[in-house]
Amino acid sequence: MTQSSRSKKLKTMTKLILCFALLTCMSCSKPPVEHYYGYRHLSPGNAGAVVTIDADRLTISVTDLGASLEICPPAHEFICFNSDLLSFAVPRDLSENSAPWSYSGTEYRVLSHRDERILGQFVSLFIIGANLEGSDLVFYFSKHRGLIALGPAGETGTPLFGIDYCGFGAEISCRTPVQ
């Protein structure tokens, strides 16, 4: 191999390494995915059901079933999503006096509004009831933290809790780290 061909090869390798380093740095500077929400049982003995909402890929999974997901745009009257597996909606101006509302064929209503201690912190929580295809469900929603938990209605129903501090529909200030 001649000196000239070694030099060309070295320049090519150097360019490839620099391109790889640049691409690596660019991918490191991207913010983490902030639109992925997971909900699961807190009890280790009841780990069956899991709900994941991936707002970036517009997919939802409930245990081992998956479906495409529609999410309401920010200008919509509801904070909501809809899929073949699960739907959820709350009015953007939600209050304890909100009249029942309907979204995608499902009726929702505020069952109660109270401060609850969740994982050591008090949260202003709306308990919202819905009947989705014959199943009574309860959604636990905070205007600041979004959808905190969901599950079957009734005393025997064990809710699925969000795995992160902020759930679906949380205010931007919830997802913004404090500097």
TIRO-2110 file (N, C-alpha, C; in Angstrom, 1 decimal):
// TIRO-2110
0.9, -1.2, 0.0, N, 1, A
0.0, 0.0, 0.0, CA, 1, A
0.9, 1.2, 0.0, C, 1, A
0.6, 2.1, -0.9, N, 2, A
1.4, 3.3, -1.0, CA, 2, A
1.1, 4.3, 0.1, C, 2, A
2.0, 5.3, 0.3, N, 3, A
1.8, 6.4, 1.3, CA, 3, A
0.5, 7.1, 0.9, C, 3, A
0.3, 7.4, -0.4, N, 4, A
-0.9, 8.2, -0.8, CA, 4, A
-2.2, 7.5, -0.5, C, 4, A
-2.2, 6.2, -0.7, N, 5, A
-3.5, 5.4, -0.5, CA, 5, A
-3.7, 5.3, 1.0, C, 5, A
-2.7, 5.1, 1.8, N, 6, A
-2.8, 5.1, 3.3, CA, 6, A
-3.4, 6.4, 3.8, C, 6, A
-2.9, 7.5, 3.2, N, 7, A
-3.3, 8.8, 3.6, CA, 7, A
-4.8, 9.0, 3.3, C, 7, A
-5.2, 8.6, 2.1, N, 8, A
-6.6, 8.7, 1.7, CA, 8, A
-7.5, 7.9, 2.7, C, 8, A
-7.0, 6.6, 3.0, N, 9, A
-7.8, 5.7, 3.8, CA, 9, A
-7.9, 6.4, 5.2, C, 9, A
-6.8, 6.9, 5.7, N, 10, A
-6.8, 7.6, 7.0, CA, 10, A
-7.8, 8.8, 7.1, C, 10, A
-7.8, 9.6, 6.0, N, 11, A
-8.7, 10.7, 5.9, CA, 11, A
-10.2, 10.2, 5.9, C, 11, A
-10.4, 9.2, 5.1, N, 12, A
-11.8, 8.6, 5.1, CA, 12, A
-12.2, 8.1, 6.4, C, 12, A
-11.3, 7.4, 7.1, N, 13, A
-11.6, 6.8, 8.4, CA, 13, A
-11.9, 8.0, 9.4, C, 13, A
-11.1, 9.0, 9.4, N, 14, A
-11.2, 10.2, 10.2, CA, 14, A
-12.6, 10.8, 10.0, C, 14, A
-13.0, 11.0, 8.7, N, 15, A
-14.3, 11.6, 8.4, CA, 15, A
-15.4, 10.7, 9.0, C, 15, A
-15.3, 9.4, 8.8, N, 16, A
-16.3, 8.5, 9.3, CA, 16, A
-16.4, 8.6, 10.8, C, 16, A
-15.3, 8.7, 11.5, N, 17, A
-15.3, 8.8, 13.0, CA, 17, A
-15.9, 10.1, 13.4, C, 17, A
-15.5, 11.2, 12.7, N, 18, A
-16.1, 12.5, 13.1, CA, 18, A
-17.6, 12.5, 12.8, C, 18, A
-18.1, 11.9, 11.7, N, 19, A
-19.5, 11.9, 11.4, CA, 19, A
-20.2, 11.1, 12.5, C, 19, A
-19.7, 9.9, 12.9, N, 20, A
-20.3, 9.1, 13.9, CA, 20, A
-20.3, 9.9, 15.2, C, 20, A
-19.3, 10.6, 15.6, N, 21, A
-19.2, 11.3, 16.8, CA, 21, A
-20.3, 12.5, 16.8, C, 21, A
-20.4, 13.1, 15.7, N, 22, A
-21.4, 14.2, 15.5, CA, 22, A
-22.8, 13.7, 15.7, C, 22, A
-23.1, 12.6, 15.0, N, 23, A
-24.4, 12.0, 15.1, CA, 23, A
-24.7, 11.5, 16.5, C, 23, A
-23.7, 11.0, 17.2, N, 24, A
-23.9, 10.5, 18.6, CA, 24, A
-24.2, 11.7, 19.4, C, 24, A
-23.5, 12.8, 19.3, N, 25, A
-23.7, 14.0, 20.1, CA, 25, A
-25.1, 14.6, 19.8, C, 25, A
-25.5, 14.6, 18.6, N, 26, A
-26.8, 15.1, 18.2, CA, 26, A
-27.9, 14.3, 18.9, C, 26, A
-27.8, 12.9, 18.9, N, 27, A
-28.8, 12.1, 19.5, CA, 27, A
-28.8, 12.3, 21.0, C, 27, A
-27.6, 12.6, 21.6, N, 28, A
-27.6, 12.8, 23.0, CA, 28, A
-28.3, 14.1, 23.4, C, 28, A
-28.3, 15.0, 22.6, N, 29, A
-28.9, 16.3, 22.9, CA, 29, A
-30.4, 16.3, 22.8, C, 29, A
-31.0, 15.3, 22.2, N, 30, A
-32.5, 15.2, 22.1, CA, 30, A
-33.1, 15.0, 23.5, C, 30, A
-34.2, 15.7, 23.7, N, 31, A
-34.9, 15.4, 25.0, CA, 31, A
-35.4, 14.0, 25.1, C, 31, A
-35.6, 13.5, 26.3, N, 32, A
-36.1, 12.2, 26.5, CA, 32, A
-37.6, 12.2, 26.0, C, 32, A
-38.1, 11.0, 25.7, N, 33, A
-39.5, 10.9, 25.3, CA, 33, A
-40.4, 11.3, 26.5, C, 33, A
-41.2, 12.3, 26.3, N, 34, A
-42.1, 12.8, 27.4, CA, 34, A
-43.5, 12.5, 27.2, C, 34, A
-43.8, 11.7, 26.2, N, 35, A
-45.2, 11.4, 25.9, CA, 35, A
-45.5, 9.9, 26.0, C, 35, A
-44.9, 9.3, 26.9, N, 36, A
-45.1, 7.8, 27.2, CA, 36, A
-45.6, 7.7, 28.6, C, 36, A
-46.8, 7.0, 28.7, N, 37, A
-47.4, 6.9, 30.0, CA, 37, A
-47.7, 5.5, 30.3, C, 37, A
-47.2, 5.0, 31.4, N, 38, A
-47.5, 3.6, 31.8, CA, 38, A
-48.3, 3.6, 33.1, C, 38, A
-49.2, 2.6, 33.2, N, 39, A
-50.1, 2.4, 34.4, CA, 39, A
-50.0, 0.9, 34.7, C, 39, A
-49.8, 0.7, 36.0, N, 40, A
-49.8, -0.7, 36.5, CA, 40, A
-50.2, -0.8, 37.9, C, 40, A
-50.4, -2.1, 38.4, N, 41, A
-50.8, -2.3, 39.7, CA, 41, A
-49.6, -2.1, 40.6, C, 41, A
-49.8, -1.5, 41.8, N, 42, A
-48.7, -1.2, 42.7, CA, 42, A
-48.4, -2.5, 43.5, C, 42, A
-49.4, -3.4, 43.7, N, 43, A
-49.2, -4.6, 44.4, CA, 43, A
-48.4, -5.6, 43.6, C, 43, A
-47.3, -6.1, 44.1, N, 44, A
-46.5, -7.1, 43.3, CA, 44, A
-47.3, -8.4, 43.0, C, 44, A
-48.3, -8.7, 43.9, N, 45, A
-49.1, -9.9, 43.7, CA, 45, A
-50.1, -9.8, 42.7, C, 45, A
-50.3, -8.6, 42.2, N, 46, A
-51.4, -8.3, 41.2, CA, 46, A
-50.8, -7.6, 40.0, C, 46, A
-49.8, -8.2, 39.3, N, 47, A
-49.1, -7.5, 38.3, CA, 47, A
-49.6, -7.8, 36.9, C, 47, A
-50.9, -8.3, 36.8, N, 48, A
-51.4, -8.7, 35.5, CA, 48, A
-51.6, -7.6, 34.5, C, 48, A
-52.5, -6.7, 34.8, N, 49, A
-52.9, -5.7, 33.8, CA, 49, A
-51.9, -4.5, 33.8, C, 49, A
-51.6, -4.1, 32.6, N, 50, A
-50.7, -2.9, 32.4, CA, 50, A
-51.3, -2.2, 31.2, C, 50, A
-51.3, -0.8, 31.3, N, 51, A
-51.8, 0.0, 30.2, CA, 51, A
-50.6, 0.9, 29.9, C, 51, A
-50.3, 1.0, 28.6, N, 52, A
-49.2, 2.0, 28.2, CA, 52, A
-49.8, 2.8, 27.0, C, 52, A
-49.5, 4.1, 27.1, N, 53, A
-50.0, 5.1, 26.1, CA, 53, A
-48.7, 5.7, 25.6, C, 53, A
-48.5, 5.5, 24.3, N, 54, A
-47.3, 6.1, 23.6, CA, 54, A
-47.9, 7.2, 22.7, C, 54, A
-47.9, 8.5, 23.2, N, 55, A
-48.5, 9.6, 22.4, CA, 55, A
-47.6, 10.0, 21.2, C, 55, A
-46.3, 9.6, 21.3, N, 56, A
-45.4, 9.9, 20.1, CA, 56, A
-45.7, 9.0, 19.0, C, 56, A
-45.9, 7.7, 19.3, N, 57, A
-46.1, 6.7, 18.2, CA, 57, A
-47.6, 6.5, 18.0, C, 57, A
-48.5, 7.1, 18.8, N, 58, A
-49.9, 7.0, 18.7, CA, 58, A
-50.4, 5.6, 18.8, C, 58, A
-49.9, 4.9, 19.9, N, 59, A
-50.3, 3.5, 20.2, CA, 59, A
-50.7, 3.4, 21.6, C, 59, A
-51.5, 2.4, 21.9, N, 60, A
-51.9, 2.1, 23.3, CA, 60, A
-51.9, 0.6, 23.4, C, 60, A
-51.5, 0.1, 24.6, N, 61, A
-51.6, -1.3, 24.8, CA, 61, A
-52.2, -1.6, 26.2, C, 61, A
-53.0, -2.6, 26.2, N, 62, A
-53.7, -3.0, 27.5, CA, 62, A
-53.3, -4.4, 27.6, C, 62, A
-52.5, -4.7, 28.6, N, 63, A
-51.9, -6.0, 28.9, CA, 63, A
-51.2, -6.5, 27.6, C, 63, A
-51.7, -7.4, 26.9, N, 64, A
-51.0, -7.9, 25.7, CA, 64, A
-51.7, -7.5, 24.4, C, 64, A
-52.7, -6.6, 24.4, N, 65, A
-53.4, -6.1, 23.2, CA, 65, A
-52.9, -4.8, 22.9, C, 65, A
-52.8, -4.5, 21.6, N, 66, A
-52.3, -3.2, 21.1, CA, 66, A
-53.3, -2.6, 20.1, C, 66, A
-53.3, -1.3, 20.0, N, 67, A
-54.2, -0.6, 19.1, CA, 67, A
-53.6, 0.8, 18.7, C, 67, A
-54.1, 1.3, 17.6, N, 68, A
-53.7, 2.7, 17.3, CA, 68, A
-54.5, 3.7, 18.2, C, 68, A
-54.0, 4.9, 18.4, N, 69, A
-54.5, 5.8, 19.3, CA, 69, A
-54.7, 7.2, 18.7, C, 69, A
-55.9, 7.8, 19.0, N, 70, A
-56.1, 9.2, 18.5, CA, 70, A
-56.1, 10.0, 19.8, C, 70, A
-55.3, 11.1, 19.7, N, 71, A
-55.2, 12.1, 20.8, CA, 71, A
-55.8, 13.4, 20.4, C, 71, A
-56.6, 14.0, 21.2, N, 72, A
-57.2, 15.3, 20.9, CA, 72, A
-56.2, 16.4, 20.8, C, 72, A
-56.3, 17.3, 19.9, N, 73, A
-55.3, 18.4, 19.8, CA, 73, A
-55.5, 19.4, 20.9, C, 73, A
-54.5, 20.2, 21.2, N, 74, A
-54.5, 21.1, 22.3, CA, 74, A
-55.7, 22.1, 22.2, C, 74, A
-56.2, 22.4, 21.1, N, 75, A
-57.3, 23.3, 20.9, CA, 75, A
-58.7, 22.6, 21.2, C, 75, A
-58.7, 21.3, 21.3, N, 76, A
-60.0, 20.6, 21.5, CA, 76, A
-60.6, 20.9, 22.8, C, 76, A
-61.9, 20.8, 23.0, N, 77, A
-62.6, 21.1, 24.2, CA, 77, A
-62.2, 20.1, 25.3, C, 77, A
-61.7, 18.9, 25.0, N, 78, A
-61.4, 17.9, 25.9, CA, 78, A
-59.9, 17.6, 25.9, C, 78, A
-59.4, 17.1, 27.1, N, 79, A
-58.1, 16.4, 27.1, CA, 79, A
-58.5, 15.0, 27.0, C, 79, A
-58.1, 14.4, 25.9, N, 80, A
-58.7, 13.1, 25.6, CA, 80, A
-57.8, 12.2, 24.7, C, 80, A
-58.1, 10.9, 24.7, N, 81, A
-57.6, 10.0, 23.7, CA, 81, A
-58.7, 8.9, 23.4, C, 81, A
-58.6, 8.3, 22.3, N, 82, A
-59.6, 7.3, 21.9, CA, 82, A
-58.8, 6.2, 21.2, C, 82, A
-59.3, 5.0, 21.5, N, 83, A
-58.7, 3.8, 20.8, CA, 83, A
-59.8, 2.7, 20.8, C, 83, A
-59.5, 1.6, 20.1, N, 84, A
-60.5, 0.4, 20.2, CA, 84, A
-60.4, -0.2, 21.6, C, 84, A
-59.4, 0.0, 22.3, N, 85, A
-59.2, -0.7, 23.6, CA, 85, A
-59.7, 0.2, 24.8, C, 85, A
-59.5, 1.5, 24.8, N, 86, A
-59.7, 2.3, 25.9, CA, 86, A
-59.9, 3.8, 25.4, C, 86, A
-60.8, 4.5, 26.0, N, 87, A
-60.9, 5.9, 25.7, CA, 87, A
-61.0, 6.7, 27.0, C, 87, A
-60.7, 8.0, 27.0, N, 88, A
-60.7, 8.8, 28.1, CA, 88, A
-60.9, 10.3, 27.7, C, 88, A
-61.7, 11.0, 28.4, N, 89, A
-61.9, 12.5, 28.1, CA, 89, A
-62.3, 13.2, 29.4, C, 89, A
-61.7, 14.4, 29.5, N, 90, A
-62.1, 15.4, 30.5, CA, 90, A
-62.2, 16.7, 29.9, C, 90, A
-63.2, 17.5, 30.3, N, 91, A
-63.2, 18.9, 29.7, CA, 91, A
-62.0, 19.7, 30.2, C, 91, A
-61.5, 20.6, 29.4, N, 92, A
-60.4, 21.4, 29.8, CA, 92, A
-60.7, 22.3, 30.9, C, 92, A
-62.0, 22.7, 31.0, N, 93, A
-62.5, 23.5, 32.1, CA, 93, A
-63.1, 22.7, 33.2, C, 93, A
-62.6, 21.5, 33.5, N, 94, A
-63.2, 20.6, 34.5, CA, 94, A
-63.3, 21.2, 35.8, C, 94, A
-64.5, 21.0, 36.5, N, 95, A
-64.7, 21.5, 37.8, CA, 95, A
-65.5, 20.5, 38.5, C, 95, A
-65.7, 20.6, 39.9, N, 96, A
-66.5, 19.6, 40.6, CA, 96, A
-68.0, 19.8, 40.2, C, 96, A
-68.3, 20.9, 39.6, N, 97, A
-69.7, 21.1, 39.2, CA, 97, A
-69.9, 20.8, 37.7, C, 97, A
-69.0, 20.2, 37.0, N, 98, A
-69.1, 19.9, 35.6, CA, 98, A
-70.3, 19.0, 35.4, C, 98, A
-71.1, 19.3, 34.4, N, 99, A
-72.2, 18.4, 34.0, CA, 99, A
-71.6, 17.2, 33.3, C, 99, A
-72.3, 16.1, 33.3, N, 100, A
-71.8, 14.9, 32.6, CA, 100, A
-71.5, 15.3, 31.1, C, 100, A
-70.5, 14.6, 30.6, N, 101, A
-70.1, 14.9, 29.2, CA, 101, A
-70.0, 13.6, 28.4, C, 101, A
-70.0, 13.7, 27.1, N, 102, A
-69.9, 12.6, 26.3, CA, 102, A
-68.7, 12.8, 25.3, C, 102, A
-68.0, 11.7, 25.1, N, 103, A
-66.9, 11.7, 24.1, CA, 103, A
-66.8, 10.3, 23.4, C, 103, A
-66.8, 10.3, 22.1, N, 104, A
-66.6, 9.1, 21.4, CA, 104, A
-67.6, 8.0, 21.9, C, 104, A
-68.9, 8.4, 22.1, N, 105, A
-69.9, 7.4, 22.5, CA, 105, A
-69.9, 7.0, 24.0, C, 105, A
-69.0, 7.6, 24.8, N, 106, A
-68.9, 7.2, 26.2, CA, 106, A
-69.4, 8.4, 27.1, C, 106, A
-70.2, 8.1, 28.0, N, 107, A
-70.6, 9.2, 29.0, CA, 107, A
-69.7, 9.2, 30.2, C, 107, A
-69.3, 10.4, 30.6, N, 108, A
-68.4, 10.6, 31.7, CA, 108, A
-69.1, 11.5, 32.7, C, 108, A
-68.7, 11.4, 34.0, N, 109, A
-69.3, 12.3, 35.0, CA, 109, A
-68.3, 12.3, 36.2, C, 109, A
-68.3, 13.5, 36.9, N, 110, A
-67.5, 13.7, 38.1, CA, 110, A
-68.2, 13.0, 39.2, C, 110, A
-67.6, 12.0, 39.8, N, 111, A
-68.1, 11.3, 41.0, CA, 111, A
-67.8, 12.1, 42.2, C, 111, A
-66.6, 12.6, 42.3, N, 112, A
-66.2, 13.4, 43.5, CA, 112, A
-65.0, 14.2, 43.2, C, 112, A
-64.7, 15.1, 44.0, N, 113, A
-63.5, 15.9, 43.9, CA, 113, A
-63.0, 16.1, 45.3, C, 113, A
-61.7, 15.7, 45.6, N, 114, A
-61.2, 15.8, 46.9, CA, 114, A
-59.6, 15.8, 46.9, C, 114, A
-59.0, 16.2, 48.0, N, 115, A
-57.6, 16.1, 48.1, CA, 115, A
-57.3, 14.7, 48.7, C, 115, A
-56.4, 14.0, 48.0, N, 116, A
-56.0, 12.7, 48.4, CA, 116, A
-54.5, 12.6, 48.5, C, 116, A
-54.0, 11.8, 49.5, N, 117, A
-52.6, 11.6, 49.7, CA, 117, A
-52.2, 10.5, 48.8, C, 117, A
-51.3, 10.8, 47.8, N, 118, A
-50.9, 9.7, 46.9, CA, 118, A
-49.3, 9.7, 46.9, C, 118, A
-48.8, 8.6, 47.3, N, 119, A
-47.4, 8.4, 47.5, CA, 119, A
-46.7, 9.6, 48.2, C, 119, A
-47.4, 9.9, 49.3, N, 120, A
-46.9, 10.9, 50.2, CA, 120, A
-47.2, 12.4, 49.9, C, 120, A
-47.9, 12.6, 48.8, N, 121, A
-48.2, 14.0, 48.5, CA, 121, A
-49.7, 14.2, 48.3, C, 121, A
-50.2, 15.4, 48.8, N, 122, A
-51.6, 15.7, 48.6, CA, 122, A
-51.8, 16.1, 47.1, C, 122, A
-52.8, 15.6, 46.5, N, 123, A
-53.2, 15.9, 45.1, CA, 123, A
-54.7, 16.2, 45.1, C, 123, A
-55.0, 17.3, 44.4, N, 124, A
-56.4, 17.7, 44.1, CA, 124, A
-56.9, 16.8, 43.0, C, 124, A
-57.8, 15.9, 43.4, N, 125, A
-58.1, 14.8, 42.5, CA, 125, A
-59.6, 14.8, 42.1, C, 125, A
-59.9, 14.6, 40.9, N, 126, A
-61.2, 14.4, 40.4, CA, 126, A
-61.4, 12.9, 40.1, C, 126, A
-62.4, 12.3, 40.7, N, 127, A
-62.7, 10.9, 40.5, CA, 127, A
-63.9, 10.9, 39.4, C, 127, A
-63.6, 10.3, 38.3, N, 128, A
-64.5, 10.4, 37.1, CA, 128, A
-65.0, 9.0, 36.8, C, 128, A
-66.3, 8.9, 36.7, N, 129, A
-66.8, 7.6, 36.3, CA, 129, A
-67.2, 7.5, 34.8, C, 129, A
-67.1, 6.3, 34.2, N, 130, A
-67.5, 6.2, 32.9, CA, 130, A
-68.0, 4.7, 32.7, C, 130, A
-68.8, 4.5, 31.7, N, 131, A
-69.2, 3.2, 31.3, CA, 131, A
-68.7, 2.9, 29.9, C, 131, A
-67.7, 2.1, 29.7, N, 132, A
-67.1, 1.9, 28.4, CA, 132, A
-67.4, 0.5, 28.0, C, 132, A
-68.3, 0.4, 27.0, N, 133, A
-68.8, -0.9, 26.4, CA, 133, A
-69.2, -1.9, 27.5, C, 133, A
-70.0, -1.4, 28.5, N, 134, A
-70.6, -2.2, 29.5, CA, 134, A
-69.8, -2.4, 30.7, C, 134, A
-68.6, -1.8, 30.8, N, 135, A
-67.7, -1.9, 32.0, CA, 135, A
-67.7, -0.6, 32.6, C, 135, A
-68.0, -0.6, 33.9, N, 136, A
-67.9, 0.7, 34.7, CA, 136, A
-66.4, 0.9, 35.1, C, 136, A
-65.9, 2.1, 34.7, N, 137, A
-64.5, 2.4, 35.0, CA, 137, A
-64.5, 3.7, 35.8, C, 137, A
-63.3, 3.8, 36.5, N, 138, A
-63.1, 5.0, 37.3, CA, 138, A
-61.7, 5.6, 36.9, C, 138, A
-61.7, 6.9, 36.6, N, 139, A
-60.4, 7.5, 36.3, CA, 139, A
-60.1, 8.5, 37.4, C, 139, A
-58.8, 8.6, 37.8, N, 140, A
-58.4, 9.5, 38.8, CA, 140, A
-57.5, 10.6, 38.1, C, 140, A
-58.1, 11.8, 38.1, N, 141, A
-57.4, 12.8, 37.3, CA, 141, A
-57.1, 14.1, 38.1, C, 141, A
-55.9, 14.6, 37.9, N, 142, A
-55.5, 15.8, 38.5, CA, 142, A
-55.3, 16.8, 37.4, C, 142, A
-55.7, 18.1, 37.6, N, 143, A
-55.5, 19.1, 36.6, CA, 143, A
-54.0, 19.3, 36.3, C, 143, A
-53.2, 19.2, 37.4, N, 144, A
-51.8, 19.5, 37.3, CA, 144, A
-51.1, 18.2, 36.8, C, 144, A
-51.3, 17.1, 37.4, N, 145, A
-50.6, 15.8, 37.2, CA, 145, A
-51.2, 14.9, 36.1, C, 145, A
-52.4, 15.3, 35.6, N, 146, A
-53.0, 14.5, 34.6, CA, 146, A
-53.6, 13.2, 35.1, C, 146, A
-53.7, 12.2, 34.3, N, 147, A
-54.4, 10.9, 34.6, CA, 147, A
-53.4, 10.2, 35.5, C, 147, A
-53.8, 10.0, 36.8, N, 148, A
-52.9, 9.4, 37.8, CA, 148, A
-53.2, 7.9, 37.9, C, 148, A
-54.5, 7.5, 37.8, N, 149, A
-54.8, 6.1, 37.9, CA, 149, A
-56.1, 5.8, 37.2, C, 149, A
-56.4, 4.6, 36.9, N, 150, A
-57.6, 4.2, 36.3, CA, 150, A
-57.9, 2.7, 36.6, C, 150, A
-59.1, 2.3, 36.6, N, 151, A
-59.4, 1.0, 36.9, CA, 151, A
-60.9, 0.7, 36.9, C, 151, A
-61.3, -0.5, 37.2, N, 152, A
-62.7, -0.9, 37.3, CA, 152, A
-63.3, -0.2, 38.5, C, 152, A
-64.6, 0.1, 38.4, N, 153, A
-65.4, 0.8, 39.5, CA, 153, A
-65.7, -0.3, 40.5, C, 153, A
-66.0, 0.2, 41.7, N, 154, A
-66.4, -0.8, 42.8, CA, 154, A
-65.3, -1.0, 43.8, C, 154, A
-65.7, -1.6, 44.9, N, 155, A
-64.7, -1.8, 46.0, CA, 155, A
-63.7, -2.9, 45.6, C, 155, A
-64.1, -3.8, 44.7, N, 156, A
-63.2, -4.9, 44.4, CA, 156, A
-62.2, -4.6, 43.3, C, 156, A
-62.5, -3.4, 42.6, N, 157, A
-61.6, -3.0, 41.6, CA, 157, A
-60.3, -2.4, 42.1, C, 157, A
-59.2, -2.9, 41.6, N, 158, A
-57.9, -2.4, 42.0, CA, 158, A
-57.4, -1.5, 40.8, C, 158, A
-57.1, -0.2, 41.1, N, 159, A
-56.7, 0.7, 40.0, CA, 159, A
-55.3, 0.4, 39.6, C, 159, A
-55.0, 0.9, 38.4, N, 160, A
-53.7, 0.9, 37.8, CA, 160, A
-53.1, 2.3, 38.0, C, 160, A
-52.0, 2.4, 38.7, N, 161, A
-51.4, 3.7, 39.0, CA, 161, A
-50.3, 4.1, 37.9, C, 161, A
-50.2, 5.4, 37.6, N, 162, A
-49.2, 5.8, 36.7, CA, 162, A
-47.8, 5.5, 37.3, C, 162, A
-46.9, 5.2, 36.4, N, 163, A
-45.5, 4.8, 36.9, CA, 163, A
-44.7, 6.1, 37.0, C, 163, A
-45.1, 7.2, 36.5, N, 164, A
-44.4, 8.5, 36.6, CA, 164, A
-45.2, 9.5, 37.4, C, 164, A
-44.6, 10.5, 37.8, N, 165, A
-45.2, 11.6, 38.6, CA, 165, A
-46.3, 12.2, 37.7, C, 165, A
-46.1, 12.5, 36.5, N, 166, A
-47.1, 13.1, 35.6, CA, 166, A
-47.7, 12.0, 34.6, C, 166, A
-49.0, 12.1, 34.5, N, 167, A
-49.7, 11.2, 33.6, CA, 167, A
-50.2, 11.9, 32.4, C, 167, A
-51.0, 11.1, 31.6, N, 168, A
-51.6, 11.6, 30.4, CA, 168, A
-52.4, 12.9, 30.7, C, 168, A
-52.2, 13.9, 29.9, N, 169, A
-53.0, 15.2, 30.1, CA, 169, A
-52.4, 16.1, 31.2, C, 169, A
-51.3, 15.8, 31.7, N, 170, A
-50.7, 16.7, 32.7, CA, 170, A
-50.3, 18.1, 32.1, C, 170, A
-50.3, 19.1, 33.0, N, 171, A
-49.9, 20.4, 32.6, CA, 171, A
-48.4, 20.4, 32.2, C, 171, A
-48.0, 21.2, 31.3, N, 172, A
-46.6, 21.3, 30.9, CA, 172, A
-45.7, 21.6, 32.1, C, 172, A
-46.2, 22.4, 33.0, N, 173, A
-45.4, 22.7, 34.2, CA, 173, A
-45.1, 21.4, 35.1, C, 173, A
-45.9, 20.4, 35.0, N, 174, A
-45.7, 19.2, 35.7, CA, 174, A
-44.5, 18.4, 35.1, C, 174, A
-44.4, 18.5, 33.8, N, 175, A
-43.3, 17.7, 33.1, CA, 175, A
-42.0, 18.5, 33.0, C, 175, A
-42.0, 19.8, 33.4, N, 176, A
-40.9, 20.7, 33.2, CA, 176, A
-40.0, 20.6, 34.5, C, 176, A
-38.8, 20.1, 34.4, N, 177, A
-38.0, 20.0, 35.7, CA, 177, A
-37.8, 21.4, 36.3, C, 177, A
-37.8, 21.4, 37.6, N, 178, A
-37.5, 22.7, 38.4, CA, 178, A
-36.0, 22.9, 38.3, C, 178, A
-35.6, 24.1, 37.9, N, 179, A
-34.2, 24.4, 37.8, CA, 179, A
-33.6, 24.9, 39.2, C, 179, A
END
